[in-house]
Amino acid sequence: MKNWLVGAAALALTGCGTTATGDMQAASAPAQMPAVSQVMPEQMASMDPSDSILFWSDERRSAAFRDMESLFPGLEVTPRSKARSLPRSENALSSETVNAIRGFMRDTSVSGLMVLRGGEVEFEEYGLGLGAEDRWTSFSVAKSFTSTLLGAAIEDGSIESLDTPVTDIIPALSGTAYDGVTVGQIATMTSGVAWNEDYTDPASDVARMLAVTPVAGESQAVTYARTLEREAPAGEKWVYKTLETNLLGLIVEEATGMSLAEYAAKKIVFPAGFEGSLFWMQDLTGGNIGGCCLSLTLSDYARFGQFVLEGGEGVVPSGWFDAAGDAQVDFGPRAPGFGYGYQWWAYPGEQYGAQGIFGQAITIVPDADLVVAVVSNWPTATSSENRAKFREIVGMIAAEAE
C-alpha cells in the first residue's frame, strides 16, 4: 500500500492519504523533484532479535535483500525524471582484471559489481539472479548517505556546525549518556558511549535496538539511547555504533523538518540523477533508520559514488567529502592507513568508501577518477578476508589507469 506524503505530519506509519496511481514520474517536467510515498508491507517481518535478518539463512536473506519493502515499512522516493547517463566506456579492462573480478564475484556471493571511471561504465555484471533494474539493500552503506544529508543540512544552515551540541537539536537526549556530545562526535562515533555491535550475538545492542518497545512521541533511537552508559569522555574513544547513525538521522530530520527520504530526494536522488527508485526503511516510530536499510539499484549506488567523487557542489559545503572521507579517527598501528571519517571509512592510498554488512560497498579512488560499487550476500555479516579481496580488486582496477 502506498500513500502520497503531503507534509512532515504524514510520515507517521498510521497515516493514510490518497492512493498513488499511474506513472509516479512526471516525464513532462524534467526538473520536477522526486516524490516520496509511504510503503507498508501486508505482513511485517518479526523484529525479535532472535529472528533478526542477521541470523537468517542465505536463501532467506537473498530473497529479502532484493525485496525489503515487502517485509518492513519504509519511504520510497521516485527516480529523477531524467536520470544521469552512464555511458559505456570505450576503454576495456584487461582480460586479467575482468577474470579476477568474475572470480571475486563467484567466490564471495556478489549479486552485482559496477566500475565507473570518469563517469563511464567500464564493467557491469550481475549474479544471484539480480538484474540491472532490481534493487538490493545496503545496510550500513546508508550511513554515508546520512552523512551526506548532514553535510547538506549544514550547507543549508539547518544545523550550525559539527560543534553543535546534540541536545540543542534533540532535547530528549538531555540527561542521557549523550549529554555533552557534539554532532561531530556522533558523526565520527567518538561519543564515549558504551556499545556492543556484535552481529553474531542476539543479545547485542545492535540486534536489540530496533526491537525496543516504542514510546509514544519518541524516536526508538532516543528510547534505546536512554538505556546506554558512558565509558569514556566524549571525543576520546572510537567505537562503531549503528545507533549513533540512527541518532544522526534523527538530528537531520529534526533540524530540517523532513524525513531522511524526503531530504534525500532533494539532496541526493535529484542532483545525482538516480534512474531507479530508492527505498529507505523506517523504525517502529516512523523515522527513517539513518544507519541502515536503504535499497537501490546497483547503478544508483554507483551514481551516488560519482556524485560524491565530483564533490556534491551546491549540496554540501565545499570540501565536505574531502573531510568526511578522511581519517578523522586514525586506527594507527593496529590498521595502518585505515581510519574513520564522518560515516565514511578511510583506506590507504587516499581512498575512502561506504560499506555495509554482508558485502555491500562503494569505494572511491579520487586519484584514478574511479568508483566501484558492489552488492553481495556473504554467508556471514562480516569478513575481513572478503573485504581484503575487494580492496585487491579495486587496486587492480585503479592500476589500469596508470
C-alpha positions as CSV (number, residue, x, y, z in Angstrom):
1,M,0.0,0.0,0.0
2,K,1.4,3.4,-0.9
3,N,0.1,6.8,0.4
4,W,1.4,10.0,-1.1
5,L,3.0,12.2,1.5
6,V,1.7,15.8,1.8
7,G,4.0,17.0,4.5
8,A,6.0,16.0,7.5
9,A,2.9,15.2,9.5
10,A,2.1,12.5,7.0
11,L,5.2,10.5,7.8
12,A,3.6,8.5,10.7
13,L,3.2,4.9,9.8
14,T,-0.5,5.0,10.5
15,G,-1.1,8.0,8.2
16,C,-3.2,7.4,5.1
17,G,-3.8,9.6,2.1
18,T,-4.8,9.2,-1.5
19,T,-3.6,6.1,-3.3
20,A,-0.9,6.5,-5.9
21,T,-2.0,5.6,-9.4
22,G,-0.4,5.8,-12.8
23,D,3.1,6.8,-13.6
24,M,5.0,8.0,-10.5
25,Q,7.2,10.2,-12.6
26,A,6.1,13.3,-14.4
27,A,8.0,12.9,-17.7
28,S,6.7,16.2,-18.9
29,A,8.5,18.1,-16.1
30,P,12.2,17.2,-16.3
31,A,13.1,19.4,-13.3
32,Q,10.3,18.0,-11.0
33,M,11.6,16.9,-7.6
34,P,11.2,13.2,-7.0
35,A,8.1,12.3,-5.0
36,V,8.0,10.4,-1.7
37,S,5.5,7.8,-0.7
38,Q,4.7,5.6,2.3
39,V,5.2,1.8,1.8
40,M,3.7,-0.7,4.2
41,P,4.1,-4.5,4.0
42,E,1.0,-6.6,4.1
43,Q,2.7,-8.6,6.9
44,M,5.7,-7.1,8.7
45,A,8.7,-9.3,9.5
46,S,9.5,-10.0,13.1
47,M,11.6,-7.5,15.0
48,D,12.5,-10.1,17.6
49,P,16.4,-10.1,18.0
50,S,16.5,-13.9,17.8
51,D,14.8,-13.8,14.4
52,S,16.8,-10.8,13.1
53,I,17.9,-10.8,9.5
54,L,21.4,-11.1,11.0
55,F,20.6,-14.8,11.6
56,W,18.6,-15.8,8.6
57,S,19.7,-18.4,6.1
58,D,21.5,-17.5,2.9
59,E,18.4,-18.2,0.8
60,R,16.1,-16.2,3.1
61,R,18.5,-13.3,3.1
62,S,19.0,-13.3,-0.7
63,A,15.2,-13.0,-1.2
64,A,14.9,-10.3,1.4
65,F,17.8,-8.2,0.2
66,R,16.0,-7.6,-3.1
67,D,12.6,-7.0,-1.6
68,M,12.9,-5.3,1.8
69,E,9.7,-3.3,1.2
70,S,7.6,-6.5,1.4
71,L,8.9,-7.1,4.9
72,F,9.4,-3.7,6.6
73,P,7.7,-0.3,6.4
74,G,9.6,2.5,4.7
75,L,9.6,5.5,2.4
76,E,10.1,5.3,-1.3
77,V,11.5,8.0,-3.5
78,T,10.7,8.1,-7.2
79,P,13.6,8.4,-9.6
80,R,14.7,11.7,-11.2
81,S,12.6,12.2,-14.3
82,K,15.7,12.5,-16.3
83,A,18.4,10.2,-15.0
84,R,22.1,10.9,-15.2
85,S,23.5,9.0,-18.2
86,L,26.2,6.4,-17.5
87,P,27.7,5.9,-21.0
88,R,29.7,2.8,-21.8
89,S,33.5,3.4,-21.8
90,E,35.5,2.8,-24.9
91,N,38.3,1.6,-22.7
92,A,38.0,-2.0,-21.7
93,L,39.5,-3.5,-18.6
94,S,42.2,-6.1,-19.3
95,S,41.2,-9.7,-19.5
96,E,43.3,-10.4,-16.4
97,T,41.3,-7.9,-14.4
98,V,38.0,-9.0,-15.7
99,N,38.7,-12.6,-14.8
100,A,39.8,-11.5,-11.4
101,I,36.6,-9.6,-10.9
102,R,34.5,-12.5,-12.0
103,G,36.4,-14.9,-9.7
104,F,35.8,-12.5,-6.8
105,M,32.1,-12.3,-7.6
106,R,31.8,-16.1,-7.7
107,D,33.9,-16.6,-4.5
108,T,32.1,-14.0,-2.4
109,S,28.5,-14.3,-3.5
110,V,28.3,-11.0,-5.3
111,S,25.0,-10.0,-6.8
112,G,26.3,-7.1,-8.7
113,L,29.5,-5.1,-9.4
114,M,29.9,-1.9,-11.4
115,V,33.0,0.1,-12.2
116,L,32.8,3.8,-13.2
117,R,35.9,5.7,-14.4
118,G,35.4,9.3,-15.4
119,G,31.6,8.7,-15.0
120,E,31.7,5.9,-17.7
121,V,30.9,2.2,-17.2
122,E,34.0,0.0,-17.6
123,F,32.4,-3.1,-16.1
124,E,28.9,-4.1,-15.0
125,E,27.8,-7.7,-14.2
126,Y,25.3,-9.4,-12.0
127,G,24.8,-12.6,-10.1
128,L,22.4,-14.4,-7.7
129,G,19.6,-13.7,-10.1
130,L,19.8,-9.9,-9.7
131,G,19.1,-7.7,-12.7
132,A,20.0,-4.1,-13.6
133,E,16.6,-2.8,-12.7
134,D,16.4,-4.7,-9.4
135,R,17.1,-3.1,-6.0
136,W,19.4,-4.6,-3.3
137,T,19.6,-3.4,0.3
138,S,22.8,-2.0,1.6
139,F,22.7,-1.9,5.3
140,S,25.5,0.4,6.6
141,V,26.2,2.0,3.2
142,A,23.2,4.0,4.3
143,K,25.4,5.7,6.9
144,S,27.3,7.5,4.2
145,F,24.0,8.7,2.7
146,T,23.0,10.0,6.2
147,S,26.4,11.7,6.5
148,T,25.8,13.4,3.1
149,L,22.5,14.7,4.4
150,L,24.2,16.0,7.5
151,G,26.5,18.0,5.2
152,A,23.5,19.3,3.2
153,A,21.8,20.4,6.5
154,I,25.0,22.3,7.5
155,E,25.2,23.9,4.0
156,D,21.5,24.9,4.2
157,G,22.0,26.4,7.7
158,S,19.6,24.0,9.3
159,I,22.5,22.8,11.5
160,E,25.0,25.4,12.6
161,S,28.1,23.2,12.7
162,L,29.6,19.9,13.7
163,D,30.3,21.5,17.1
164,T,26.6,21.9,17.8
165,P,25.6,20.0,21.0
166,V,23.3,17.1,20.2
167,T,20.9,18.2,22.9
168,D,20.4,21.5,21.2
169,I,18.7,19.6,18.4
170,I,17.3,16.7,20.3
171,P,16.4,18.0,23.8
172,A,15.1,14.5,24.7
173,L,18.7,13.3,24.9
174,S,19.3,15.6,27.9
175,G,20.1,13.6,31.0
176,T,21.3,10.6,28.9
177,A,24.8,9.4,28.1
178,Y,24.7,11.8,25.1
179,D,24.6,14.9,27.2
180,G,27.7,17.0,26.3
181,V,28.2,15.2,23.0
182,T,28.5,17.2,19.7
183,V,27.1,16.4,16.3
184,G,30.6,15.9,15.0
185,Q,31.3,13.3,17.8
186,I,28.2,11.4,16.8
187,A,29.3,11.6,13.1
188,T,32.8,10.1,14.0
189,M,31.3,7.7,16.6
190,T,33.5,9.1,19.3
191,S,30.8,9.9,21.8
192,G,32.4,7.8,24.5
193,V,29.1,5.9,25.0
194,A,29.4,2.1,25.6
195,W,28.0,-0.1,22.8
196,N,28.1,-3.7,21.5
197,E,27.9,-4.1,17.7
198,D,28.4,-7.9,17.7
199,Y,26.4,-9.1,14.7
200,T,26.6,-12.8,15.9
201,D,25.0,-12.1,19.3
202,P,21.2,-11.8,19.6
203,A,21.7,-10.0,23.0
204,S,24.0,-7.3,21.5
205,D,22.9,-3.7,21.3
206,V,22.8,-3.7,17.5
207,A,20.5,-6.7,17.5
208,R,18.1,-5.3,20.1
209,M,17.9,-1.6,19.3
210,L,15.1,-1.8,16.8
211,A,13.1,-4.2,18.9
212,V,12.9,-1.8,21.9
213,T,9.2,-1.1,22.8
214,P,8.1,2.2,21.2
215,V,7.3,5.1,23.4
216,A,4.6,7.5,22.2
217,G,6.1,10.7,20.7
218,E,9.7,9.5,20.9
219,S,12.1,8.0,18.4
220,Q,13.2,4.5,19.0
221,A,16.8,5.7,18.8
222,V,16.2,8.0,21.7
223,T,14.4,5.3,23.7
224,Y,17.3,2.9,23.3
225,A,19.9,5.7,23.9
226,R,18.3,6.2,27.4
227,T,19.5,2.6,28.3
228,L,23.2,3.3,27.5
229,E,26.0,4.4,29.7
230,R,29.2,6.4,29.1
231,E,32.6,4.6,29.1
232,A,34.9,7.4,28.1
233,P,34.9,11.2,27.8
234,A,33.3,12.5,24.6
235,G,35.8,12.7,21.7
236,E,38.4,10.3,23.2
237,K,37.3,6.8,22.1
238,W,36.0,5.4,18.8
239,V,33.5,2.6,18.9
240,Y,31.4,1.6,15.9
241,K,27.8,2.2,16.8
242,T,24.9,1.9,14.3
243,L,22.6,3.6,16.9
244,E,24.7,6.8,16.6
245,T,23.9,7.0,12.8
246,N,20.3,6.5,13.7
247,L,20.6,9.4,16.1
248,L,22.4,11.4,13.3
249,G,19.5,10.7,11.0
250,L,17.1,11.9,13.7
251,I,19.3,15.1,14.1
252,V,18.9,15.7,10.4
253,E,15.2,15.1,10.4
254,E,14.6,17.4,13.5
255,A,16.8,20.1,12.0
256,T,15.3,20.1,8.5
257,G,11.7,19.2,9.4
258,M,11.9,16.4,6.7
259,S,12.3,12.7,6.8
260,L,15.6,11.4,5.6
261,A,13.9,10.1,2.4
262,E,12.3,13.5,1.7
263,Y,15.6,15.3,2.2
264,A,17.5,12.7,0.2
265,A,15.0,13.2,-2.7
266,K,16.2,16.9,-2.8
267,K,19.8,16.5,-1.9
268,I,20.9,13.1,-3.4
269,V,18.4,11.5,-5.7
270,F,17.8,14.6,-7.8
271,P,21.3,16.0,-8.1
272,A,22.9,12.6,-8.5
273,G,20.3,11.7,-11.2
274,F,19.1,8.3,-9.9
275,E,17.5,6.1,-12.5
276,G,15.6,3.8,-10.2
277,S,13.5,4.4,-7.0
278,L,15.0,4.5,-3.5
279,F,13.5,2.6,-0.5
280,W,14.6,3.6,3.0
281,M,13.3,1.5,5.9
282,Q,11.6,3.0,8.9
283,D,11.7,2.0,12.6
284,L,8.6,1.3,14.6
285,T,8.0,5.0,15.4
286,G,8.1,6.1,11.7
287,G,11.6,7.6,11.4
288,N,13.9,6.5,8.6
289,I,16.7,4.4,10.0
290,G,19.8,6.5,9.4
291,G,22.3,3.7,9.9
292,C,20.8,1.0,7.8
293,C,18.5,-0.5,5.3
294,L,18.5,1.6,2.1
295,S,17.7,-0.2,-1.1
296,L,18.8,0.9,-4.6
297,T,19.8,-0.5,-8.0
298,L,23.5,-1.1,-8.5
299,S,23.8,1.7,-11.0
300,D,22.3,4.2,-8.5
301,Y,24.8,3.1,-5.8
302,A,27.4,3.9,-8.5
303,R,25.7,7.2,-9.3
304,F,25.9,8.2,-5.6
305,G,29.6,7.4,-5.6
306,Q,30.1,9.5,-8.7
307,F,28.2,12.4,-7.1
308,V,30.4,12.2,-4.1
309,L,33.6,11.9,-6.2
310,E,32.6,15.1,-8.0
311,G,32.2,16.9,-4.7
312,G,28.4,17.4,-4.4
313,E,28.7,21.1,-5.4
314,G,25.8,23.2,-4.2
315,V,24.5,20.4,-1.9
316,V,27.2,20.1,0.8
317,P,29.9,22.6,2.0
318,S,32.9,22.9,-0.2
319,G,35.4,20.2,0.7
320,W,32.9,18.2,2.7
321,F,33.7,14.9,1.1
322,D,37.5,15.5,1.5
323,A,36.9,15.8,5.2
324,A,34.2,13.2,5.5
325,G,36.3,10.6,3.7
326,D,39.5,11.5,5.6
327,A,40.6,9.7,8.8
328,Q,39.1,11.9,11.5
329,V,39.8,8.8,13.6
330,D,43.2,7.2,12.8
331,F,43.3,3.5,13.6
332,G,47.1,3.7,13.9
333,P,49.4,0.7,14.3
334,R,46.5,-1.8,14.5
335,A,45.4,-1.0,11.0
336,P,47.9,1.3,9.2
337,G,46.4,3.6,6.7
338,F,42.8,2.9,7.8
339,G,40.6,5.2,9.7
340,Y,37.0,6.6,10.1
341,G,35.7,9.9,8.9
342,Y,32.2,11.3,9.0
343,Q,30.4,8.0,8.5
344,W,32.9,7.0,5.7
345,W,35.8,4.6,6.0
346,A,39.2,5.9,5.1
347,Y,41.5,3.5,3.3
348,P,45.2,3.5,2.4
349,G,46.2,5.5,-0.7
350,E,43.7,8.3,0.0
351,Q,40.8,6.1,-0.9
352,Y,37.5,6.1,1.0
353,G,34.2,4.4,0.9
354,A,30.9,3.3,2.3
355,Q,30.5,-0.3,3.4
356,G,27.8,-2.5,5.0
357,I,27.5,-6.0,6.4
358,F,27.0,-9.0,4.1
359,G,29.3,-7.4,1.4
360,Q,27.9,-4.1,0.3
361,A,30.3,-1.3,-0.6
362,I,31.0,1.8,-2.6
363,T,34.7,2.6,-2.9
364,I,36.0,6.0,-4.3
365,V,39.5,6.4,-5.6
366,P,39.9,10.1,-6.4
367,D,43.4,9.8,-8.0
368,A,42.0,7.3,-10.6
369,D,38.7,9.1,-11.0
370,L,37.2,5.8,-10.0
371,V,34.0,4.5,-8.3
372,V,33.5,0.8,-7.7
373,A,30.1,-0.4,-6.3
374,V,29.3,-3.9,-5.2
375,V,26.3,-5.6,-3.6
376,S,26.5,-9.1,-2.2
377,N,25.1,-11.8,0.1
378,W,28.0,-13.1,2.1
379,P,27.3,-16.1,4.3
380,T,28.4,-14.0,7.4
381,A,27.7,-10.4,8.3
382,T,31.4,-9.5,8.3
383,S,34.5,-10.9,6.7
384,S,37.9,-9.3,6.9
385,E,39.1,-11.7,4.2
386,N,36.3,-10.7,1.8
387,R,36.9,-7.0,2.4
388,A,40.6,-7.5,1.7
389,K,39.8,-9.3,-1.6
390,F,37.6,-6.4,-2.6
391,R,40.4,-3.9,-1.9
392,E,42.7,-6.1,-4.1
393,I,40.1,-5.9,-6.9
394,V,39.8,-2.2,-6.6
395,G,43.6,-1.9,-6.6
396,M,43.8,-3.9,-9.9
397,I,41.1,-1.7,-11.5
398,A,42.8,1.5,-10.3
399,A,46.2,0.4,-11.6
400,E,44.8,0.1,-15.1
401,A,44.6,3.9,-15.4
402,E,48.3,4.3,-14.5
